[in-house]
Amino acid sequence: MTACPANLFAPTADGGILFNYEQCFECGTCYMVCNGENAIRWTYPDGGQGVVFRRG
């Protein structure tokens, strides 16, 4: 999937797609691109996990 800004999706030999989630920015681009296909289940993590945005 070329929409991922971190380039975390890669094709597999059997025609599937591998997602290397460890480096994910949690930007939601994959969800916006593929949501019409219901191809991705994506939810925000519980509080205290994932990316934290702070002002100051």
C-alpha positions, 0 to 999 in steps of 0.5 A: 500500500503506497499511501502509508507515510512510513511504508509499513505494508509489504506484499507476501509471496502468497498474495497477502499483505504484511503490516509491520506495525512496530513503526506505525505513526498511528496517523490513520492513513491506511484506514482512510484509504481502505475503509470503503473496502472494510479491509482494516480494523483500526482503533485508537489505543487505550490511554497511556499508549501510542503516540502522545501529542503535547502542546507547550 
